[in-house]
Amino acid sequence: MSKQIAVRLPDEIASFVDAEVAAGRAPSRAAVVTRALEREQRRRLALADVDILKRGGGGDDFDELAVHAARLPIDLD
């Protein structure tokens, strides 16, 4: 399922999005924006993982990380 939203982008970002589509690196503007937001989402999840590892003392015990990962929703679509 998807939801349509309207966003206002600075001219230079909109030009970049259009250039990605024109160069064939993305099928649409929406694909470029989606790719960027998915990358940001993965980055934030990775930072949360790093925080968990830091709090765990940096040892080889990944139990806390596994518990955290088990709480994350899994998108199987």
N, CA, C and O atoms as CSV, one atom per row, in Angstrom:
chain,resi,resn,atom,element,x,y,z
A,1,MET,N,N,0.842,-1.171,0.000
A,1,MET,CA,C,0.000,0.000,0.000
A,1,MET,C,C,0.888,1.234,0.000
A,1,MET,O,O,1.983,1.218,0.563
A,2,SER,N,N,0.428,2.280,-0.617
A,2,SER,CA,C,1.195,3.521,-0.635
A,2,SER,C,C,0.260,4.696,-0.394
A,2,SER,O,O,-0.955,4.607,-0.566
A,3,LYS,N,N,0.871,5.790,0.005
A,3,LYS,CA,C,0.115,7.005,0.279
A,3,LYS,C,C,0.768,8.131,-0.501
A,3,LYS,O,O,1.987,8.300,-0.458
A,4,GLN,N,N,-0.034,8.892,-1.207
A,4,GLN,CA,C,0.492,10.015,-1.962
A,4,GLN,C,C,0.610,11.223,-1.053
A,4,GLN,O,O,-0.328,11.564,-0.332
A,5,ILE,N,N,1.781,11.876,-1.092
A,5,ILE,CA,C,1.991,13.104,-0.330
A,5,ILE,C,C,2.609,14.141,-1.257
A,5,ILE,O,O,3.215,13.797,-2.272
A,6,ALA,N,N,2.454,15.383,-0.911
A,6,ALA,CA,C,3.071,16.469,-1.672
A,6,ALA,C,C,4.199,17.043,-0.829
A,6,ALA,O,O,4.020,17.318,0.358
A,7,VAL,N,N,5.345,17.219,-1.438
A,7,VAL,CA,C,6.472,17.829,-0.736
A,7,VAL,C,C,7.030,18.963,-1.579
A,7,VAL,O,O,6.964,18.932,-2.808
A,8,ARG,N,N,7.573,19.947,-0.915
A,8,ARG,CA,C,8.216,21.063,-1.600
A,8,ARG,C,C,9.720,20.897,-1.385
A,8,ARG,O,O,10.190,20.809,-0.251
A,9,LEU,N,N,10.470,20.856,-2.499
A,9,LEU,CA,C,11.915,20.660,-2.432
A,9,LEU,C,C,12.640,21.897,-2.943
A,9,LEU,O,O,12.129,22.599,-3.815
A,10,PRO,N,N,13.825,22.168,-2.408
A,10,PRO,CA,C,14.641,23.250,-2.969
A,10,PRO,C,C,14.952,22.944,-4.439
A,10,PRO,O,O,15.015,21.783,-4.844
A,11,ASP,N,N,15.142,23.998,-5.222
A,11,ASP,CA,C,15.378,23.833,-6.665
A,11,ASP,C,C,16.515,22.868,-6.967
A,11,ASP,O,O,16.394,22.037,-7.867
A,12,GLU,N,N,17.637,22.966,-6.216
A,12,GLU,CA,C,18.792,22.114,-6.523
A,12,GLU,C,C,18.498,20.640,-6.235
A,12,GLU,O,O,19.014,19.762,-6.927
A,13,ILE,N,N,17.681,20.364,-5.231
A,13,ILE,CA,C,17.321,18.977,-4.934
A,13,ILE,C,C,16.359,18.456,-6.003
A,13,ILE,O,O,16.494,17.323,-6.464
A,14,ALA,N,N,15.389,19.284,-6.396
A,14,ALA,CA,C,14.454,18.878,-7.452
A,14,ALA,C,C,15.202,18.621,-8.760
A,14,ALA,O,O,14.865,17.692,-9.494
A,15,SER,N,N,16.207,19.433,-9.052
A,15,SER,CA,C,17.015,19.225,-10.263
A,15,SER,C,C,17.780,17.912,-10.180
A,15,SER,O,O,17.886,17.188,-11.170
A,16,PHE,N,N,18.311,17.603,-9.007
A,16,PHE,CA,C,19.006,16.333,-8.816
A,16,PHE,C,C,18.056,15.160,-9.045
A,16,PHE,O,O,18.407,14.198,-9.728
A,17,VAL,N,N,16.858,15.239,-8.478
A,17,VAL,CA,C,15.862,14.175,-8.644
A,17,VAL,C,C,15.552,13.991,-10.131
A,17,VAL,O,O,15.537,12.867,-10.632
A,18,ASP,N,N,15.309,15.088,-10.824
A,18,ASP,CA,C,15.003,15.001,-12.254
A,18,ASP,C,C,16.172,14.442,-13.057
A,18,ASP,O,O,15.969,13.702,-14.020
A,19,ALA,N,N,17.400,14.794,-12.663
A,19,ALA,CA,C,18.579,14.276,-13.366
A,19,ALA,C,C,18.718,12.774,-13.169
A,19,ALA,O,O,19.099,12.063,-14.099
A,20,GLU,N,N,18.417,12.281,-11.975
A,20,GLU,CA,C,18.457,10.835,-11.720
A,20,GLU,C,C,17.488,10.101,-12.634
A,20,GLU,O,O,17.822,9.053,-13.187
A,21,VAL,N,N,16.303,10.643,-12.790
A,21,VAL,CA,C,15.298,10.029,-13.669
A,21,VAL,C,C,15.745,10.126,-15.125
A,21,VAL,O,O,15.668,9.146,-15.865
A,22,ALA,N,N,16.211,11.303,-15.536
A,22,ALA,CA,C,16.639,11.500,-16.927
A,22,ALA,C,C,17.799,10.584,-17.305
A,22,ALA,O,O,17.896,10.142,-18.450
A,23,ALA,N,N,18.678,10.299,-16.344
A,23,ALA,CA,C,19.837,9.439,-16.605
A,23,ALA,C,C,19.478,7.958,-16.535
A,23,ALA,O,O,20.324,7.099,-16.786
A,24,GLY,N,N,18.235,7.661,-16.196
A,24,GLY,CA,C,17.812,6.272,-16.130
A,24,GLY,C,C,18.213,5.558,-14.850
A,24,GLY,O,O,18.112,4.334,-14.765
A,25,ARG,N,N,18.665,6.307,-13.858
A,25,ARG,CA,C,19.059,5.694,-12.587
A,25,ARG,C,C,17.871,5.451,-11.663
A,25,ARG,O,O,18.002,4.813,-10.619
A,26,ALA,N,N,16.711,5.969,-12.063
A,26,ALA,CA,C,15.465,5.752,-11.316
A,26,ALA,C,C,14.311,5.869,-12.295
A,26,ALA,O,O,14.374,6.656,-13.239
A,27,PRO,N,N,13.261,5.095,-12.079
A,27,PRO,CA,C,12.131,5.135,-13.015
A,27,PRO,C,C,11.219,6.349,-12.830
A,27,PRO,O,O,10.446,6.682,-13.728
A,28,SER,N,N,11.303,7.018,-11.664
A,28,SER,CA,C,10.406,8.141,-11.404
A,28,SER,C,C,10.956,8.996,-10.274
A,28,SER,O,O,11.870,8.598,-9.552
A,29,ARG,N,N,10.379,10.175,-10.142
A,29,ARG,CA,C,10.733,11.040,-9.017
A,29,ARG,C,C,10.417,10.345,-7.694
A,29,ARG,O,O,11.202,10.391,-6.747
A,30,ALA,N,N,9.261,9.706,-7.652
A,30,ALA,CA,C,8.862,9.015,-6.426
A,30,ALA,C,C,9.878,7.950,-6.048
A,30,ALA,O,O,10.149,7.750,-4.864
A,31,ALA,N,N,10.445,7.264,-7.035
A,31,ALA,CA,C,11.433,6.223,-6.748
A,31,ALA,C,C,12.697,6.820,-6.128
A,31,ALA,O,O,13.286,6.225,-5.226
A,32,VAL,N,N,13.112,7.986,-6.606
A,32,VAL,CA,C,14.300,8.644,-6.050
A,32,VAL,C,C,14.048,9.034,-4.597
A,32,VAL,O,O,14.886,8.785,-3.730
A,33,VAL,N,N,12.902,9.641,-4.333
A,33,VAL,CA,C,12.579,10.068,-2.974
A,33,VAL,C,C,12.443,8.858,-2.059
A,33,VAL,O,O,12.935,8.874,-0.931
A,34,THR,N,N,11.781,7.811,-2.536
A,34,THR,CA,C,11.613,6.597,-1.736
A,34,THR,C,C,12.968,5.984,-1.396
A,34,THR,O,O,13.213,5.597,-0.254
A,35,ARG,N,N,13.842,5.898,-2.394
A,35,ARG,CA,C,15.179,5.339,-2.162
A,35,ARG,C,C,15.927,6.134,-1.096
A,35,ARG,O,O,16.564,5.549,-0.220
A,36,ALA,N,N,15.856,7.458,-1.164
A,36,ALA,CA,C,16.554,8.307,-0.196
A,36,ALA,C,C,15.981,8.117,1.213
A,36,ALA,O,O,16.731,8.035,2.185
A,37,LEU,N,N,14.668,8.047,1.315
A,37,LEU,CA,C,14.052,7.883,2.636
A,37,LEU,C,C,14.304,6.497,3.211
A,37,LEU,O,O,14.492,6.353,4.419
A,38,GLU,N,N,14.310,5.479,2.363
A,38,GLU,CA,C,14.632,4.129,2.844
A,38,GLU,C,C,16.073,4.062,3.336
A,38,GLU,O,O,16.366,3.407,4.336
A,39,ARG,N,N,16.963,4.739,2.631
A,39,ARG,CA,C,18.368,4.783,3.058
A,39,ARG,C,C,18.483,5.475,4.413
A,39,ARG,O,O,19.227,5.013,5.277
A,40,GLU,N,N,17.761,6.568,4.610
A,40,GLU,CA,C,17.776,7.269,5.896
A,40,GLU,C,C,17.214,6.391,7.004
A,40,GLU,O,O,17.722,6.391,8.125
A,41,GLN,N,N,16.171,5.650,6.686
A,41,GLN,CA,C,15.582,4.739,7.673
A,41,GLN,C,C,16.590,3.666,8.090
A,41,GLN,O,O,16.726,3.371,9.277
A,42,ARG,N,N,17.297,3.083,7.118
A,42,ARG,CA,C,18.323,2.081,7.428
A,42,ARG,C,C,19.458,2.690,8.248
A,42,ARG,O,O,19.990,2.044,9.150
A,43,ARG,N,N,19.832,3.938,7.935
A,43,ARG,CA,C,20.906,4.616,8.666
A,43,ARG,C,C,20.519,4.791,10.133
A,43,ARG,O,O,21.333,4.566,11.028
A,44,ARG,N,N,19.289,5.188,10.367
A,44,ARG,CA,C,18.843,5.390,11.751
A,44,ARG,C,C,18.774,4.068,12.508
A,44,ARG,O,O,19.111,4.014,13.691
A,45,LEU,N,N,18.341,3.003,11.839
A,45,LEU,CA,C,18.329,1.691,12.488
A,45,LEU,C,C,19.753,1.251,12.822
A,45,LEU,O,O,19.994,0.674,13.882
A,46,ALA,N,N,20.687,1.521,11.926
A,46,ALA,CA,C,22.081,1.163,12.187
A,46,ALA,C,C,22.625,1.954,13.374
A,46,ALA,O,O,23.367,1.411,14.192
A,47,LEU,N,N,22.261,3.229,13.472
A,47,LEU,CA,C,22.702,4.030,14.618
A,47,LEU,C,C,22.120,3.482,15.920
A,47,LEU,O,O,22.793,3.489,16.951
A,48,ALA,N,N,20.886,3.012,15.877
A,48,ALA,CA,C,20.295,2.402,17.074
A,48,ALA,C,C,21.063,1.140,17.455
A,48,ALA,O,O,21.287,0.880,18.637
A,49,ASP,N,N,21.467,0.352,16.451
A,49,ASP,CA,C,22.259,-0.853,16.712
A,49,ASP,C,C,23.603,-0.495,17.341
A,49,ASP,O,O,24.057,-1.160,18.272
A,50,VAL,N,N,24.232,0.554,16.830
A,50,VAL,CA,C,25.512,1.001,17.381
A,50,VAL,C,C,25.337,1.413,18.838
A,50,VAL,O,O,26.167,1.088,19.687
A,51,ASP,N,N,24.251,2.131,19.120
A,51,ASP,CA,C,23.985,2.556,20.497
A,51,ASP,C,C,23.824,1.346,21.412
A,51,ASP,O,O,24.334,1.345,22.533
A,52,ILE,N,N,23.127,0.328,20.949
A,52,ILE,CA,C,22.957,-0.891,21.742
A,52,ILE,C,C,24.308,-1.541,22.011
A,52,ILE,O,O,24.586,-1.960,23.134
A,53,LEU,N,N,25.139,-1.624,20.995
A,53,LEU,CA,C,26.453,-2.240,21.167
A,53,LEU,C,C,27.330,-1.429,22.118
A,53,LEU,O,O,28.075,-1.999,22.915
A,54,LYS,N,N,27.244,-0.100,22.036
A,54,LYS,CA,C,28.026,0.744,22.945
A,54,LYS,C,C,27.609,0.518,24.396
A,54,LYS,O,O,28.459,0.404,25.279
A,55,ARG,N,N,26.310,0.454,24.636
A,55,ARG,CA,C,25.817,0.251,25.997
A,55,ARG,C,C,26.169,-1.140,26.516
A,55,ARG,O,O,26.267,-1.353,27.724
A,56,GLY,N,N,26.357,-2.077,25.600
A,56,GLY,CA,C,26.675,-3.440,26.000
A,56,GLY,C,C,28.132,-3.651,26.332
A,56,GLY,O,O,28.514,-4.756,26.717
A,57,GLY,N,N,28.950,-2.640,26.199
A,57,GLY,CA,C,30.352,-2.751,26.572
A,57,GLY,C,C,31.249,-3.240,25.452
A,57,GLY,O,O,32.448,-3.420,25.663
A,58,GLY,N,N,30.698,-3.459,24.265
A,58,GLY,CA,C,31.521,-3.822,23.127
A,58,GLY,C,C,32.016,-5.249,23.122
A,58,GLY,O,O,32.911,-5.587,22.348
A,59,GLY,N,N,31.456,-6.092,23.964
A,59,GLY,CA,C,31.866,-7.489,23.983
A,59,GLY,C,C,31.261,-8.273,22.833
A,59,GLY,O,O,30.720,-7.698,21.888
A,60,ASP,N,N,31.356,-9.590,22.922
A,60,ASP,CA,C,30.829,-10.444,21.866
A,60,ASP,C,C,29.406,-10.916,22.151
A,60,ASP,O,O,28.901,-11.792,21.448
A,61,ASP,N,N,28.761,-10.364,23.149
A,61,ASP,CA,C,27.410,-10.774,23.515
A,61,ASP,C,C,26.406,-9.936,22.724
A,61,ASP,O,O,26.247,-8.742,22.979
A,62,PHE,N,N,25.737,-10.566,21.771
A,62,PHE,CA,C,24.793,-9.865,20.914
A,62,PHE,C,C,23.349,-10.096,21.337
A,62,PHE,O,O,22.431,-9.863,20.552
A,63,ASP,N,N,23.136,-10.555,22.575
A,63,ASP,CA,C,21.770,-10.828,23.033
A,63,ASP,C,C,20.895,-9.583,22.998
A,63,ASP,O,O,19.754,-9.641,22.540
A,64,GLU,N,N,21.417,-8.461,23.478
A,64,GLU,CA,C,20.622,-7.232,23.504
A,64,GLU,C,C,20.290,-6.772,22.090
A,64,GLU,O,O,19.181,-6.304,21.833
A,65,LEU,N,N,21.241,-6.904,21.176
A,65,LEU,CA,C,20.984,-6.548,19.782
A,65,LEU,C,C,19.914,-7.458,19.188
A,65,LEU,O,O,19.046,-6.993,18.449
A,66,ALA,N,N,19.969,-8.730,19.500
A,66,ALA,CA,C,18.969,-9.669,18.993
A,66,ALA,C,C,17.579,-9.342,19.533
A,66,ALA,O,O,16.592,-9.425,18.803
A,67,VAL,N,N,17.502,-8.973,20.800
A,67,VAL,CA,C,16.215,-8.594,21.387
A,67,VAL,C,C,15.679,-7.351,20.685
A,67,VAL,O,O,14.493,-7.286,20.360
A,68,HIS,N,N,16.536,-6.373,20.450
A,68,HIS,CA,C,16.129,-5.157,19.744
A,68,HIS,C,C,15.648,-5.492,18.336
A,68,HIS,O,O,14.589,-5.026,17.916
A,69,ALA,N,N,16.408,-6.285,17.613
A,69,ALA,CA,C,16.047,-6.637,16.244
A,69,ALA,C,C,14.744,-7.405,16.195
A,69,ALA,O,O,13.974,-7.252,15.247
A,70,ALA,N,N,14.482,-8.229,17.197
A,70,ALA,CA,C,13.248,-9.009,17.215
A,70,ALA,C,C,12.025,-8.126,17.376
A,70,ALA,O,O,10.924,-8.527,16.998
A,71,ARG,N,N,12.192,-6.944,17.924
A,71,ARG,CA,C,11.068,-6.017,18.104
A,71,ARG,C,C,10.754,-5.229,16.845
A,71,ARG,O,O,9.679,-4.636,16.745
A,72,LEU,N,N,11.664,-5.208,15.882
A,72,LEU,CA,C,11.467,-4.407,14.668
A,72,LEU,C,C,10.470,-5.092,13.749
A,72,LEU,O,O,10.484,-6.316,13.617
A,73,PRO,N,N,9.597,-4.305,13.106
A,73,PRO,CA,C,8.662,-4.899,12.146
A,73,PRO,C,C,9.406,-5.417,10.919
A,73,PRO,O,O,10.409,-4.840,10.500
A,74,ILE,N,N,8.917,-6.482,10.365
A,74,ILE,CA,C,9.518,-7.072,9.184
A,74,ILE,C,C,8.546,-6.886,8.016
A,74,ILE,O,O,7.398,-7.326,8.074
A,75,ASP,N,N,9.021,-6.233,6.966
A,75,ASP,CA,C,8.204,-6.027,5.785
A,75,ASP,C,C,8.549,-7.115,4.777
A,75,ASP,O,O,9.620,-7.087,4.171
A,76,LEU,N,N,7.656,-8.061,4.599
A,76,LEU,CA,C,7.912,-9.197,3.718
A,76,LEU,C,C,7.350,-8.987,2.312
A,76,LEU,O,O,7.380,-9.896,1.483
A,77,ASP,N,N,6.839,-7.783,2.052
A,77,ASP,CA,C,6.296,-7.515,0.704
A,77,ASP,C,C,7.368,-7.145,-0.251
A,77,ASP,O,O,7.090,-6.889,-1.423
